[in-house]
Amino acid sequence: MLDKKNKLLFTGDNMAVTWLFFKESLTVETYKKSLQKLDFYKNKFNIMHTGHGEPLDISILAELKECCEQILNGRCEAKPYRSMIGIDGISCSHKSVTIAYDPNKIR
């Protein structure tokens, strides 16, 4: 949801640590494409409110896209990721973000 008046985007879930390892999760490539769609709106908001944690600056979108790119290009040093809900994956971190994903769902 976009609040144009106050320049706020409500994303509905956390973005600093993104979970893409669920059975229902789409690929890292699809996630990157969805992040790129937000570029169209980037002048309309500067703060993102997620479902968990503190509000995030819009700059996190560039970090997330770069993290996706590192995964897609094989430049990421993948590490095991253990979630608190018992579903595990591997993860890639870039600056302040981490993407935990299923290695079989990159593209």
Number of C-alpha atoms within 10 A of each C-alpha: 10 14 11 12 8 11 14 19 22 15 14 12 14 17 21 20 16 16 21 22 24 14 9 7 14 16 18 26 17 15 18 18 13 12 16 15 10 12 12 9 13 16 11 17 18 15 18 24 19 17 13 12 11 11 15 17 13 16 12 17 21 13 18 25 21 17 24 27 16 17 23 15 9 10 12 16 11 18 12 12 18 13 12 7 6 6 11 17 20 18 25 21 22 15 10 10 19 19 25 25 26 21 16 10 16 16 12
